[in-house]
Amino acid sequence: MTALIVTGGPVFDGERLIPAQAVAVRDGTIVAVGSLAAARAAVPGADEVDAAGGVIAPSFADAHVHLGLVALEALDCSLDDAGSEAACLERIRAHAASLTDPQAWVRGGGWRAEWFAGGTPSREALDAVVPDRPVLLLDSDRHGGWANSRALALAGIDRTTPDPPDGRIVRGADGEPQGTLREGAVDLVGRVAPEPSPAALAPGIRAAADHLISLGVTGWQEAALASFGSIPDFTDAYHLALAAGLRGRPTGAIWVPRDLTVDGVDAFVAGVRERADAAHATGCRSSIRGMCPDSPRPEPR
């Protein structure tokens, strides 16, 4: 038996503060909330932790996370902590050199605008380290992209390509694509890039969920479920992760396309309902409300 008493801070149950001195936990289950004496009686001899004024809560929920992106970039080239243009380019070069498939794209992300002159990394810089295969890398907030000449050519992007309604192709003084893409312009390249399989992504989602739980976050909303901006739809990967024992209580948010018109609303809603029905058929609830009601609950933190 594992037992723990936490005291020394306000007790919050997720909705309200509870007038209590301590919380007692036995084998991962809260068994007493009240006075310190009551907690000690519930779990005699338990270790005691002083919260030192910090809030005592069973867990936290995060309304906006992207575990799918964490899983995706675990398969690819991470630039999150590179810190400079030179470091980014060296990581990209090394990652490309590690790929055995000569046709494989270099994917990944995490670059920050402040690492580059003018905030816009160039295709020429990418061409210098990866001239022979397409490259597409998302920025740190995943609303922008950085592509090399090969990727732009495969997407058919040149000086005559108009900006999409929801994005911008950054251009040089000569009007040629400079290599940086904003918002919906990333989709122009992302739509020709191959997507990883749900089976490849599911283990990364489970690992990311375990990390959240280690920090006390046991429920979360995957902030966008759809293919957009070179990001795949993670719904099937989540279902595989849940079937394999994903811990936590995930909920999914349906991505509404930026170019959706009034005439397309009925078809969009019908597609969402179809996805919900498919989820029900596998024993899961609608992706809008929760990916699966029976996913195991983690131990309280």
Phi and psi restraints in degrees (value plus and minus 20) as a CYANA .aco file:
   2 THR   PHI    -127.0   -87.0
   2 THR   PSI     113.6   153.6
   3 ALA   PHI    -158.2  -118.2
   3 ALA   PSI     127.2   167.2
   4 LEU   PHI    -171.3  -131.3
   4 LEU   PSI     121.8   161.8
   5 ILE   PHI    -140.9  -100.9
   5 ILE   PSI     109.6   149.6
   6 VAL   PHI    -135.5   -95.5
   6 VAL   PSI     109.2   149.2
   7 THR   PHI    -161.5  -121.5
   7 THR   PSI     158.4   198.4
   8 GLY   PHI      67.0   107.0
   8 GLY   PSI       1.8    41.8
   9 GLY   PHI    -184.3  -144.3
   9 GLY   PSI     144.1   184.1
  10 PRO   PHI     -85.5   -45.5
  10 PRO   PSI     122.2   162.2
  11 VAL   PHI    -121.6   -81.6
  11 VAL   PSI     105.0   145.0
  12 PHE   PHI    -143.1  -103.1
  12 PHE   PSI     108.5   148.5
  13 ASP   PHI    -119.2   -79.2
  13 ASP   PSI     -11.2    28.8
  14 GLY   PHI      86.1   126.1
  14 GLY   PSI     -38.6     1.4
  15 GLU   PHI    -149.1  -109.1
  15 GLU   PSI     -51.3   -11.3
  16 ARG   PHI    -173.9  -133.9
  16 ARG   PSI     140.3   180.3
  17 LEU   PHI     -99.7   -59.7
  17 LEU   PSI     118.5   158.5
  18 ILE   PHI    -128.5   -88.5
  18 ILE   PSI     111.8   151.8
  19 PRO   PHI     -93.0   -53.0
  19 PRO   PSI      66.0   106.0
  20 ALA   PHI    -164.1  -124.1
  20 ALA   PSI     133.7   173.7
  21 GLN   PHI    -113.8   -73.8
  21 GLN   PSI     -46.7    -6.7
  22 ALA   PHI    -174.2  -134.2
  22 ALA   PSI     138.7   178.7
  23 VAL   PHI    -146.2  -106.2
  23 VAL   PSI     110.8   150.8
  24 ALA   PHI    -130.0   -90.0
  24 ALA   PSI     115.4   155.4
  25 VAL   PHI    -145.8  -105.8
  25 VAL   PSI     113.2   153.2
  26 ARG   PHI    -148.4  -108.4
  26 ARG   PSI     103.8   143.8
  27 ASP   PHI      30.6    70.6
  27 ASP   PSI      22.5    62.5
  28 GLY   PHI      62.7   102.7
  28 GLY   PSI     -16.9    23.1
  29 THR   PHI    -139.8   -99.8
  29 THR   PSI     112.8   152.8
  30 ILE   PHI     -90.9   -50.9
  30 ILE   PSI     101.3   141.3
  31 VAL   PHI    -132.3   -92.3
  31 VAL   PSI     -32.1     7.9
  32 ALA   PHI    -178.2  -138.2
  32 ALA   PSI     117.8   157.8
  33 VAL   PHI    -155.4  -115.4
  33 VAL   PSI      95.8   135.8
  34 GLY   PHI     149.2   189.2
  34 GLY   PSI    -154.0  -114.0
  35 SER   PHI     -94.9   -54.9
  35 SER   PSI     141.0   181.0
  36 LEU   PHI     -83.5   -43.5
  36 LEU   PSI     -56.1   -16.1
  37 ALA   PHI     -84.1   -44.1
  37 ALA   PSI     -61.3   -21.3
  38 ALA   PHI     -85.8   -45.8
  38 ALA   PSI     -58.4   -18.4
  39 ALA   PHI     -84.9   -44.9
  39 ALA   PSI     -63.3   -23.3
  40 ARG   PHI     -85.6   -45.6
  40 ARG   PSI     -54.5   -14.5
  41 ALA   PHI     -89.1   -49.1
  41 ALA   PSI     -52.7   -12.7
  42 ALA   PHI     -92.8   -52.8
  42 ALA   PSI     -54.5   -14.5
  43 VAL   PHI    -155.1  -115.1
  43 VAL   PSI      55.7    95.7
  44 PRO   PHI     -76.9   -36.9
  44 PRO   PSI     116.2   156.2
  45 GLY   PHI      56.6    96.6
  45 GLY   PSI     -11.3    28.7
  46 ALA   PHI     -90.2   -50.2
  46 ALA   PSI     132.0   172.0
  47 ASP   PHI     -84.3   -44.3
  47 ASP   PSI     127.3   167.3
  48 GLU   PHI    -140.4  -100.4
  48 GLU   PSI     116.1   156.1
  49 VAL   PHI    -139.2   -99.2
  49 VAL   PSI     109.4   149.4
  50 ASP   PHI    -112.6   -72.6
  50 ASP   PSI      96.0   136.0
  51 ALA   PHI     -92.0   -52.0
  51 ALA   PSI     -28.2    11.8
  52 ALA   PHI      32.1    72.1
  52 ALA   PSI      22.2    62.2
  53 GLY   PHI      71.5   111.5
  53 GLY   PSI     -28.9    11.1
  54 GLY   PHI     -94.5   -54.5
  54 GLY   PSI     137.7   177.7
  55 VAL   PHI     -90.8   -50.8
  55 VAL   PSI     114.3   154.3
  56 ILE   PHI    -120.2   -80.2
  56 ILE   PSI      98.1   138.1
  57 ALA   PHI    -162.9  -122.9
  57 ALA   PSI     131.1   171.1
  58 PRO   PHI     -86.2   -46.2
  58 PRO   PSI     -53.3   -13.3
  59 SER   PHI    -197.3  -157.3
  59 SER   PSI     157.9   197.9
  60 PHE   PHI    -142.6  -102.6
  60 PHE   PSI     139.8   179.8
  61 ALA   PHI    -143.6  -103.6
  61 ALA   PSI     121.3   161.3
  62 ASP   PHI    -133.4   -93.4
  62 ASP   PSI     106.2   146.2
  63 ALA   PHI    -103.4   -63.4
  63 ALA   PSI     -27.2    12.8
  64 HIS   PHI    -172.5  -132.5
  64 HIS   PSI      75.8   115.8
  65 VAL   PHI    -155.0  -115.0
  65 VAL   PSI     144.5   184.5
  66 HIS   PHI    -151.4  -111.4
  66 HIS   PSI      50.7    90.7
  67 LEU   PHI     -85.3   -45.3
  67 LEU   PSI     -50.4   -10.4
  68 GLY   PHI     -80.5   -40.5
  68 GLY   PSI     -60.1   -20.1
  69 LEU   PHI     -85.8   -45.8
  69 LEU   PSI     -58.5   -18.5
  70 VAL   PHI     -78.8   -38.8
  70 VAL   PSI     -65.4   -25.4
  71 ALA   PHI     -85.1   -45.1
  71 ALA   PSI     -60.6   -20.6
  72 LEU   PHI     -82.0   -42.0
  72 LEU   PSI     -67.2   -27.2
  73 GLU   PHI     -97.6   -57.6
  73 GLU   PSI     -35.9     4.1
  74 ALA   PHI     -87.3   -47.3
  74 ALA   PSI     -44.2    -4.2
  75 LEU   PHI    -105.0   -65.0
  75 LEU   PSI     -35.1     4.9
  76 ASP   PHI    -141.8  -101.8
  76 ASP   PSI    -172.2  -132.2
  77 CYS   PHI    -118.0   -78.0
  77 CYS   PSI      91.9   131.9
  78 SER   PHI    -109.8   -69.8
  78 SER   PSI     108.2   148.2
  79 LEU   PHI    -134.6   -94.6
  79 LEU   PSI     -10.5    29.5
  80 ASP   PHI     -74.7   -34.7
  80 ASP   PSI     -60.4   -20.4
  81 ASP   PHI    -134.4   -94.4
  81 ASP   PSI       4.7    44.7
  82 ALA   PHI     -83.0   -43.0
  82 ALA   PSI     -68.1   -28.1
  83 GLY   PHI      71.0   111.0
  83 GLY   PSI     -34.7     5.3
  84 SER   PHI    -181.2  -141.2
  84 SER   PSI     143.9   183.9
  85 GLU   PHI     -82.4   -42.4
  85 GLU   PSI     -63.8   -23.8
  86 ALA   PHI     -80.8   -40.8
  86 ALA   PSI     -61.8   -21.8
  87 ALA   PHI     -87.5   -47.5
  87 ALA   PSI     -59.0   -19.0
  88 CYS   PHI     -78.6   -38.6
  88 CYS   PSI     -69.5   -29.5
  89 LEU   PHI     -84.1   -44.1
  89 LEU   PSI     -55.6   -15.6
  90 GLU   PHI     -88.3   -48.3
  90 GLU   PSI     -60.5   -20.5
  91 ARG   PHI     -83.7   -43.7
  91 ARG   PSI     -61.9   -21.9
  92 ILE   PHI     -83.6   -43.6
  92 ILE   PSI     -64.7   -24.7
  93 ARG   PHI     -79.7   -39.7
  93 ARG   PSI     -66.6   -26.6
  94 ALA   PHI     -85.4   -45.4
  94 ALA   PSI     -60.7   -20.7
  95 HIS   PHI     -84.7   -44.7
  95 HIS   PSI     -64.4   -24.4
  96 ALA   PHI     -80.5   -40.5
  96 ALA   PSI     -60.1   -20.1
  97 ALA   PHI     -86.1   -46.1
  97 ALA   PSI     -43.5    -3.5
  98 SER   PHI    -103.3   -63.3
  98 SER   PSI     -32.3     7.7
  99 LEU   PHI     -99.4   -59.4
  99 LEU   PSI     108.5   148.5
 100 THR   PHI    -107.1   -67.1
 100 THR   PSI     -45.5    -5.5
 101 ASP   PHI    -102.2   -62.2
 101 ASP   PSI      96.8   136.8
 102 PRO   PHI     -87.1   -47.1
 102 PRO   PSI     -35.0     5.0
 103 GLN   PHI    -118.1   -78.1
 103 GLN   PSI     -24.7    15.3
 104 ALA   PHI     -86.8   -46.8
 104 ALA   PSI     120.2   160.2
 105 TRP   PHI     -95.5   -55.5
 105 TRP   PSI     132.9   172.9
 106 VAL   PHI    -113.8   -73.8
 106 VAL   PSI      95.7   135.7
 107 ARG   PHI    -141.4  -101.4
 107 ARG   PSI     147.4   187.4
 108 GLY   PHI     125.9   165.9
 108 GLY   PSI    -173.9  -133.9
 109 GLY   PHI     145.8   185.8
 109 GLY   PSI    -198.0  -158.0
 110 GLY   PHI      98.8   138.8
 110 GLY   PSI     -20.0    20.0
 111 TRP   PHI     -89.4   -49.4
 111 TRP   PSI     133.4   173.4
 112 ARG   PHI    -138.5   -98.5
 112 ARG   PSI     121.5   161.5
 113 ALA   PHI     -78.4   -38.4
 113 ALA   PSI     -54.7   -14.7
 114 GLU   PHI     -89.0   -49.0
 114 GLU   PSI     -30.4     9.6
 115 TRP   PHI    -101.0   -61.0
 115 TRP   PSI     -26.7    13.3
 116 PHE   PHI    -146.4  -106.4
 116 PHE   PSI     125.5   165.5
 117 ALA   PHI     -79.3   -39.3
 117 ALA   PSI     106.3   146.3
 118 GLY   PHI      52.9    92.9
 118 GLY   PSI     -18.1    21.9
 119 GLY   PHI      56.6    96.6
 119 GLY   PSI     -10.1    29.9
 120 THR   PHI    -149.7  -109.7
 120 THR   PSI      79.9   119.9
 121 PRO   PHI     -84.2   -44.2
 121 PRO   PSI     129.0   169.0
 122 SER   PHI    -125.9   -85.9
 122 SER   PSI     135.6   175.6
 123 ARG   PHI     -87.0   -47.0
 123 ARG   PSI     -52.7   -12.7
 124 GLU   PHI     -81.6   -41.6
 124 GLU   PSI     -57.2   -17.2
 125 ALA   PHI     -84.7   -44.7
 125 ALA   PSI     -60.8   -20.8
 126 LEU   PHI     -87.8   -47.8
 126 LEU   PSI     -61.1   -21.1
 127 ASP   PHI     -78.5   -38.5
 127 ASP   PSI     -52.6   -12.6
 128 ALA   PHI     -88.2   -48.2
 128 ALA   PSI     -49.0    -9.0
 129 VAL   PHI    -124.2   -84.2
 129 VAL   PSI     -45.5    -5.5
 130 VAL   PHI    -157.3  -117.3
 130 VAL   PSI      64.4   104.4
 131 PRO   PHI    -106.5   -66.5
 131 PRO   PSI     -37.2     2.8
 132 ASP   PHI    -129.8   -89.8
 132 ASP   PSI     -18.4    21.6
 133 ARG   PHI    -167.0  -127.0
 133 ARG   PSI     134.2   174.2
 134 PRO   PHI     -90.7   -50.7
 134 PRO   PSI     126.5   166.5
 135 VAL   PHI    -151.2  -111.2
 135 VAL   PSI     112.8   152.8
 136 LEU   PHI    -162.6  -122.6
 136 LEU   PSI      99.7   139.7
 137 LEU   PHI    -149.1  -109.1
 137 LEU   PSI     105.8   145.8
 138 LEU   PHI    -100.6   -60.6
 138 LEU   PSI     135.3   175.3
 139 ASP   PHI    -101.6   -61.6
 139 ASP   PSI    -195.7  -155.7
 140 SER   PHI     -86.4   -46.4
 140 SER   PSI     -50.0   -10.0
 141 ASP   PHI    -119.4   -79.4
 141 ASP   PSI     -15.6    24.4
 142 ARG   PHI      41.4    81.4
 142 ARG   PSI       9.6    49.6
 143 HIS   PHI    -131.6   -91.6
 143 HIS   PSI     -17.9    22.1
 144 GLY   PHI    -160.9  -120.9
 144 GLY   PSI     143.8   183.8
 145 GLY   PHI    -156.9  -116.9
 145 GLY   PSI     143.5   183.5
 146 TRP   PHI    -153.5  -113.5
 146 TRP   PSI      97.7   137.7
 147 ALA   PHI    -144.7  -104.7
 147 ALA   PSI     129.3   169.3
 148 ASN   PHI    -111.5   -71.5
 148 ASN   PSI     157.7   197.7
 149 SER   PHI     -82.8   -42.8
 149 SER   PSI     -56.5   -16.5
 150 ARG   PHI     -83.6   -43.6
 150 ARG   PSI     -64.7   -24.7
 151 ALA   PHI     -85.6   -45.6
 151 ALA   PSI     -61.8   -21.8
 152 LEU   PHI     -83.0   -43.0
 152 LEU   PSI     -59.7   -19.7
 153 ALA   PHI     -85.9   -45.9
 153 ALA   PSI     -62.5   -22.5
 154 LEU   PHI     -82.2   -42.2
 154 LEU   PSI     -52.1   -12.1
 155 ALA   PHI    -103.8   -63.8
 155 ALA   PSI     -24.7    15.3
 156 GLY   PHI      52.5    92.5
 156 GLY   PSI       6.4    46.4
 157 ILE   PHI    -113.6   -73.6
 157 ILE   PSI     101.4   141.4
 158 ASP   PHI    -162.5  -122.5
 158 ASP   PSI    -186.9  -146.9
 159 ARG   PHI     -85.4   -45.4
 159 ARG   PSI     -38.9     1.1
 160 THR   PHI    -111.1   -71.1
 160 THR   PSI     -27.6    12.4
 161 THR   PHI     -93.0   -53.0
 161 THR   PSI     102.4   142.4
 162 PRO   PHI     -94.0   -54.0
 162 PRO   PSI     133.3   173.3
 163 ASP   PHI     -85.4   -45.4
 163 ASP   PSI     120.6   160.6
 164 PRO   PHI     -89.1   -49.1
 164 PRO   PSI     141.3   181.3
 165 PRO   PHI     -79.8   -39.8
 165 PRO   PSI     -47.9    -7.9
 166 ASP   PHI    -131.3   -91.3
 166 ASP   PSI       2.4    42.4
 167 GLY   PHI    -184.4  -144.4
 167 GLY   PSI    -194.4  -154.4
 168 ARG   PHI    -167.4  -127.4
 168 ARG   PSI     115.2   155.2
 169 ILE   PHI    -112.4   -72.4
 169 ILE   PSI      90.5   130.5
 170 VAL   PHI     -87.3   -47.3
 170 VAL   PSI     114.2   154.2
 171 ARG   PHI    -144.3  -104.3
 171 ARG   PSI     133.7   173.7
 172 GLY   PHI    -100.4   -60.4
 172 GLY   PSI     159.9   199.9
 173 ALA   PHI     -81.4   -41.4
 173 ALA   PSI     -45.9    -5.9
 174 ASP   PHI    -106.8   -66.8
 174 ASP   PSI     -18.2    21.8
 175 GLY   PHI      67.4   107.4
 175 GLY   PSI     -27.1    12.9
 176 GLU   PHI     -94.6   -54.6
 176 GLU   PSI     128.1   168.1
 177 PRO   PHI     -76.8   -36.8
 177 PRO   PSI     109.5   149.5
 178 GLN   PHI    -103.7   -63.7
 178 GLN   PSI     -42.1    -2.1
 179 GLY   PHI     101.1   141.1
 179 GLY   PSI     -38.6     1.4
 180 THR   PHI    -119.5   -79.5
 180 THR   PSI     117.1   157.1
 181 LEU   PHI    -144.4  -104.4
 181 LEU   PSI     118.5   158.5
 182 ARG   PHI    -132.4   -92.4
 182 ARG   PSI     115.8   155.8
 183 GLU   PHI      26.4    66.4
 183 GLU   PSI    -141.7  -101.7
 184 GLY   PHI     -81.5   -41.5
 184 GLY   PSI     -38.3     1.7
 185 ALA   PHI     -85.8   -45.8
 185 ALA   PSI     -44.9    -4.9
 186 VAL   PHI     -82.2   -42.2
 186 VAL   PSI     -52.7   -12.7
 187 ASP   PHI     -80.4   -40.4
 187 ASP   PSI     -50.8   -10.8
 188 LEU   PHI     -80.3   -40.3
 188 LEU   PSI     -55.3   -15.3
 189 VAL   PHI    -109.5   -69.5
 189 VAL   PSI     -60.5   -20.5
 190 GLY   PHI     -78.8   -38.8
 190 GLY   PSI     -52.1   -12.1
 191 ARG   PHI     -90.7   -50.7
 191 ARG   PSI     -37.9     2.1
 192 VAL   PHI    -122.0   -82.0
 192 VAL   PSI     -22.3    17.7
 193 ALA   PHI    -108.9   -68.9
 193 ALA   PSI     120.5   160.5
 194 PRO   PHI     -88.8   -48.8
 194 PRO   PSI     128.6   168.6
 195 GLU   PHI    -122.0   -82.0
 195 GLU   PSI     122.7   162.7
 196 PRO   PHI     -87.8   -47.8
 196 PRO   PSI     136.2   176.2
 197 SER   PHI     -95.1   -55.1
 197 SER   PSI     133.6   173.6
 198 PRO   PHI     -75.6   -35.6
 198 PRO   PSI     -56.0   -16.0
 199 ALA   PHI     -84.6   -44.6
 199 ALA   PSI     -52.0   -12.0
 200 ALA   PHI     -94.5   -54.5
 200 ALA   PSI     -48.6    -8.6
 201 LEU   PHI    -107.2   -67.2
 201 LEU   PSI     -49.2    -9.2
 202 ALA   PHI     -76.6   -36.6
 202 ALA   PSI     -65.2   -25.2
 203 PRO   PHI     -81.5   -41.5
 203 PRO   PSI     -55.0   -15.0
 204 GLY   PHI     -88.1   -48.1
 204 GLY   PSI     -56.0   -16.0
 205 ILE   PHI     -85.1   -45.1
 205 ILE   PSI     -61.5   -21.5
 206 ARG   PHI     -83.5   -43.5
 206 ARG   PSI     -62.1   -22.1
 207 ALA   PHI     -85.0   -45.0
 207 ALA   PSI     -61.2   -21.2
 208 ALA   PHI     -85.8   -45.8
 208 ALA   PSI     -58.1   -18.1
 209 ALA   PHI     -83.4   -43.4
 209 ALA   PSI     -61.5   -21.5
 210 ASP   PHI     -81.5   -41.5
 210 ASP   PSI     -56.9   -16.9
 211 HIS   PHI     -86.0   -46.0
 211 HIS   PSI     -63.7   -23.7
 212 LEU   PHI     -77.2   -37.2
 212 LEU   PSI     -65.7   -25.7
 213 ILE   PHI     -83.3   -43.3
 213 ILE   PSI     -56.1   -16.1
 214 SER   PHI     -83.3   -43.3
 214 SER   PSI     -42.1    -2.1
 215 LEU   PHI    -115.0   -75.0
 215 LEU   PSI     -19.4    20.6
 216 GLY   PHI      73.6   113.6
 216 GLY   PSI     -13.6    26.4
 217 VAL   PHI    -116.9   -76.9
 217 VAL   PSI      89.2   129.2
 218 THR   PHI    -130.4   -90.4
 218 THR   PSI     -26.1    13.9
 219 GLY   PHI    -156.2  -116.2
 219 GLY   PSI     124.5   164.5
 220 TRP   PHI    -177.7  -137.7
 220 TRP   PSI     141.5   181.5
 221 GLN   PHI    -130.0   -90.0
 221 GLN   PSI     100.1   140.1
 222 GLU   PHI     -89.4   -49.4
 222 GLU   PSI      96.9   136.9
 223 ALA   PHI     -95.2   -55.2
 223 ALA   PSI     -31.8     8.2
 224 ALA   PHI    -179.6  -139.6
 224 ALA   PSI     100.6   140.6
 225 LEU   PHI    -133.9   -93.9
 225 LEU   PSI      76.2   116.2
 226 ALA   PHI     157.6   197.6
 226 ALA   PSI     143.2   183.2
 227 SER   PHI    -106.1   -66.1
 227 SER   PSI      99.3   139.3
 228 PHE   PHI    -182.1  -142.1
 228 PHE   PSI     128.1   168.1
 229 GLY   PHI      34.2    74.2
 229 GLY   PSI      17.1    57.1
 230 SER   PHI      52.8    92.8
 230 SER   PSI     -12.0    28.0
 231 ILE   PHI    -119.7   -79.7
 231 ILE   PSI     106.7   146.7
 232 PRO   PHI     -97.3   -57.3
 232 PRO   PSI     146.6   186.6
 233 ASP   PHI     -97.2   -57.2
 233 ASP   PSI     103.7   143.7
 234 PHE   PHI    -113.8   -73.8
 234 PHE   PSI     -13.7    26.3
 235 THR   PHI     -77.8   -37.8
 235 THR   PSI     -72.1   -32.1
 236 ASP   PHI     -84.8   -44.8
 236 ASP   PSI     -56.2   -16.2
 237 ALA   PHI     -83.8   -43.8
 237 ALA   PSI     -59.2   -19.2
 238 TYR   PHI     -83.9   -43.9
 238 TYR   PSI     -62.2   -22.2
 239 HIS   PHI     -82.0   -42.0
 239 HIS   PSI     -59.2   -19.2
 240 LEU   PHI     -85.9   -45.9
 240 LEU   PSI     -61.0   -21.0
 241 ALA   PHI     -84.3   -44.3
 241 ALA   PSI     -60.9   -20.9
 242 LEU   PHI     -83.4   -43.4
 242 LEU   PSI     -62.0   -22.0
 243 ALA   PHI     -84.6   -44.6
 243 ALA   PSI     -46.8    -6.8
 244 ALA   PHI    -110.6   -70.6
 244 ALA   PSI     -18.0    22.0
 245 GLY   PHI      85.3   125.3
 245 GLY   PSI       7.2    47.2
 246 LEU   PHI     -73.4   -33.4
 246 LEU   PSI     108.4   148.4
 247 ARG   PHI    -108.8   -68.8
 247 ARG   PSI     133.5   173.5
 248 GLY   PHI      86.0   126.0
 248 GLY   PSI    -198.7  -158.7
 249 ARG   PHI    -145.9  -105.9
 249 ARG   PSI      62.0   102.0
 250 PRO   PHI    -101.0   -61.0
 250 PRO   PSI     128.7   168.7
 251 THR   PHI    -149.7  -109.7
 251 THR   PSI     128.2   168.2
 252 GLY   PHI    -134.7   -94.7
 252 GLY   PSI     121.7   161.7
 253 ALA   PHI    -123.5   -83.5
 253 ALA   PSI     109.4   149.4
 254 ILE   PHI     -99.0   -59.0
 254 ILE   PSI     108.4   148.4
 255 TRP   PHI     -98.2   -58.2
 255 TRP   PSI     107.0   147.0
 256 VAL   PHI    -116.6   -76.6
 256 VAL   PSI      99.5   139.5
 257 PRO   PHI     -77.9   -37.9
 257 PRO   PSI     120.3   160.3
 258 ARG   PHI     -85.5   -45.5
 258 ARG   PSI     -45.9    -5.9
 259 ASP   PHI    -115.2   -75.2
 259 ASP   PSI      -6.4    33.6
 260 LEU   PHI     -85.9   -45.9
 260 LEU   PSI     110.0   150.0
 261 THR   PHI    -126.8   -86.8
 261 THR   PSI     149.6   189.6
 262 VAL   PHI     -77.4   -37.4
 262 VAL   PSI     -59.1   -19.1
 263 ASP   PHI     -85.8   -45.8
 263 ASP   PSI     -42.0    -2.0
 264 GLY   PHI    -116.3   -76.3
 264 GLY   PSI     -22.5    17.5
 265 VAL   PHI     -82.1   -42.1
 265 VAL   PSI     -65.5   -25.5
 266 ASP   PHI     -80.5   -40.5
 266 ASP   PSI     -63.4   -23.4
 267 ALA   PHI     -86.8   -46.8
 267 ALA   PSI     -57.5   -17.5
 268 PHE   PHI     -83.9   -43.9
 268 PHE   PSI     -66.7   -26.7
 269 VAL   PHI     -82.2   -42.2
 269 VAL   PSI     -60.4   -20.4
 270 ALA   PHI     -81.8   -41.8
 270 ALA   PSI     -58.5   -18.5
 271 GLY   PHI     -85.9   -45.9
 271 GLY   PSI     -59.0   -19.0
 272 VAL   PHI     -83.4   -43.4
 272 VAL   PSI     -62.9   -22.9
 273 ARG   PHI     -83.2   -43.2
 273 ARG   PSI     -58.9   -18.9
 274 GLU   PHI     -82.2   -42.2
 274 GLU   PSI     -61.1   -21.1
 275 ARG   PHI     -83.9   -43.9
 275 ARG   PSI     -60.2   -20.2
 276 ALA   PHI     -83.6   -43.6
 276 ALA   PSI     -62.3   -22.3
 277 ASP   PHI     -83.3   -43.3
 277 ASP   PSI     -59.3   -19.3
 278 ALA   PHI     -84.7   -44.7
 278 ALA   PSI     -56.8   -16.8
 279 ALA   PHI     -86.0   -46.0
 279 ALA   PSI     -62.5   -22.5
 280 HIS   PHI     -79.7   -39.7
 280 HIS   PSI     -58.8   -18.8
 281 ALA   PHI     -85.0   -45.0
 281 ALA   PSI     -44.6    -4.6
 282 THR   PHI    -117.6   -77.6
 282 THR   PSI     -12.3    27.7
 283 GLY   PHI      70.4   110.4
 283 GLY   PSI     -12.0    28.0
 284 CYS   PHI    -130.1   -90.1
 284 CYS   PSI     137.1   177.1
 285 ARG   PHI    -101.5   -61.5
 285 ARG   PSI     155.8   195.8
 286 SER   PHI     -74.1   -34.1
 286 SER   PSI     121.6   161.6
 287 SER   PHI     -81.5   -41.5
 287 SER   PSI     -40.6    -0.6
 288 ILE   PHI     -92.0   -52.0
 288 ILE   PSI     -60.7   -20.7
 289 ARG   PHI    -117.4   -77.4
 289 ARG   PSI     -49.2    -9.2
 290 GLY   PHI     151.3   191.3
 290 GLY   PSI     116.4   156.4
 291 MET   PHI     -93.7   -53.7
 291 MET   PSI     -49.0    -9.0
 292 CYS   PHI    -184.9  -144.9
 292 CYS   PSI     106.0   146.0
 293 PRO   PHI     -95.5   -55.5
 293 PRO   PSI     -36.7     3.3
 294 ASP   PHI    -127.3   -87.3
 294 ASP   PSI      -4.0    36.0
 295 SER   PHI     -84.6   -44.6
 295 SER   PSI     121.5   161.5
 296 PRO   PHI     -80.5   -40.5
 296 PRO   PSI     120.7   160.7
 297 ARG   PHI    -103.8   -63.8
 297 ARG   PSI     111.7   151.7
 298 PRO   PHI     -94.6   -54.6
 298 PRO   PSI     146.3   186.3
 299 GLU   PHI     -87.6   -47.6
 299 GLU   PSI     125.0   165.0
 300 PRO   PHI     -80.8   -40.8
 300 PRO   PSI     131.8   171.8
